[in-house]
């Protein structure tokens, strides 16, 4: 009889071998027929197919992951230590301190989260990651495509020890879609505010208030049928969802413990380009919404608990902008200057007054095209995009004076780039036809690594 150790090695080898097999020809052919919705940039500009933009969550290209993915957490390539401090979130994490709208009801008291039995990371084989969300350096969830008895379906895994072990939790009875496009059905992103309150969305909207034990599909009163949830972030007791209602973008807000969403009065018009995309960024009591449609179209800002019209950065650069915030006053935007006229590259613009004014950093961002940005502190910013070799993360640790490549991520796309704390951050990367991977940094963006399955 085989020892437990040799039996485990055999099971692992068998599962890995089956996961790396080639997709059936008919399935691969069908995927190849998915239309490409990303507009081609003009000559001189690079291109990156994205599974989703950071907090934008409207993909410019249809991305279908077939191979089995790995869920990964590292510290410089090694397993992270125990006892890491909790922190507030940003972008793919539970973003902190958004003000509760005055029209919202008081949160309800939910029952304790059901206990689950931890399992080894190898139990995640079979889940291909699509979205990651962390509420502290230790506590996080990953949404991906799992396998149900009859077909592929949504699956969620949770870690409470910085990725050492993972538990499977219930997922909404929905399919995983590449991006939260209007007219589609399913989910593409996941956010949690704390251990109990979470949302799966894009374009549909589901909520849980018992840690994922049960999920409820939601509709927001006052919206026409088919309205799509295209971005969502939570923090400071509130959750904010950006809705595309056919006439433009609006924000619906609710206390995290209830499903009492109320629509804001402000509406951002959809641009004239073919692929509108929205980013939602929260920090402290502040929040920002930025819309790209080839170029920057418009925005909104959360002030004293209400969303009001806002003039975002890079309106006049003839290219898109990607926004992040490391505090309620410190913002950074990476803008592809001249992308649709005379490209001059990606440039960093920073604000020290909550987004009222922006100034250009002294050195250009060393990317051909930008896809995502995350700020850990006023001087530390990581930008994701593409260069001559493929997908990459570049970082500045001196406020934009100098840049360095901090990670090479293959030839696929990026989504959910963000920092949970000043030192811990996360990004989901696909690699062409290979598996999707969750990468993590624990040294403020200087190194990124992956612990495989």
Number of C-alpha atoms within 10 A of each C-alpha: 4 8 8 9 8 10 12 12 11 13 12 15 12 11 14 16 10 11 17 14 10 11 13 8 9 9 10 14 11 9 15 11 8 12 9 13 13 17 13 11 16 14 11 12 19 19 21 21 23 27 29 30 26 30 31 30 29 27 25 23 21 18 22 18 21 19 19 23 27 23 28 25 27 23 20 17 18 11 16 19 12 10 10 14 9 13 21 22 31 34 33 32 34 29 31 29 21 26 24 23 22 10 15 16 16 14 15 12 9 13 10 11 13 11 8 12 8 15 14 12 20 17 16 25 17 20 26 28 29 34 27 29 30 36 26 24 26 23 20 24 27 25 25 29 23 22 13 10 6 6 8 15 20 26 27 26 24 25 21 18 17 25 23 20 18 26 19 19 16 16 21 24 15 18 18 24 24 25 28 27 26 19 11 16 19 24 29 29 33 27 29 32 27 20 19 19 21 27 28 28 29 30 28 25 23 24 25 24 26 18 23 24 16 14 19 15 15 15 16 18 11 9 15 12 11 16 21 26 28 30 28 30 31 33 28 20 19 25 30 26 24 24 25 26 18 15 11 13 24 23 25 22 29 24 25 29 23 20 22 18 24 21 21 15 12 17 21 20 16 21 18 11 12 13 18 20 27 27 27 27 30 32 29 19 18 23 27 25 29 26 26 23 18 22 25 26 26 22 25 24 24 20 15 14 18 20 25 17 17 17 17 23 27 22 16 12 20 19 25 30 32 29 27 32 33 26 21 19 16 19 28 34 30 31 29 28 23 19 25 18 13 15 20 15 21 26 22 27 23 25 19 16 12 20 22 13 14 19 13 15 17 13 15 19 26 22 25 21 26 29 30 29 30 32 31 24 20 20 16 21 30 29 30 31 26 28 20 10 10 19 28 26 29 23 27 22 19 12 20 23 14 15 19 14 17 19 18 16 23 16 19 22 28 31 28 31 33 34 38 26 24 18 17 24 30 28 25 25 27 28 17 15 16 16 21 28 26 28 26 29 23 24 14 22 28 20 19 25 20 20 22 15 15
